[in-house]
């Protein structure tokens, strides 16, 4: 089954515009930027896939209960989850890519840092300052995506620096 919902794959669980949004962001400002030719704007697709495939495989490994479900049952597969996790991909990958290729293990280790804080299928997200959302209350709005992204990035940076 194709995971991305498109006109030719209507049963996909992730909306194609969420994927396009994440790719555009990473290519213009994130981990995938370095695989772009600044003169032509063309990208090294194989190099980009060598980052994307291990990352989403790691997401599947770290959050197996939330992976592949319809967005009404898993906010990981929802636009808010996909977009926020792509920013986390950039945060995990960028420092590693300065030295070497990034691996699925690198991504699994990075995701494990924030795993206990994630409520993709049940519970509540506590973003601080009284901003608490039920897991299925997260919507694909700029405010909710920003809250989730900021929370995950902040917690990842704080917790991964504590482990260094």
Secondary structure, DSSP 8 states (H G I E B T S, - for coil): --SEEBTTBTT-SEEHHHHHHHHHHHHHHSGGGGGB-TTT--B-HHHHHHHHHHHHHHHHHHTTTTTTS-TTT-TTSSHHHHHHHHHHHHHHHHHHHTTS---HHHHHHHHHHHHTT--SSSSEEE-STT-EEEGGG--SSHHHHHHHHHHHHHHHHHHHHHT-
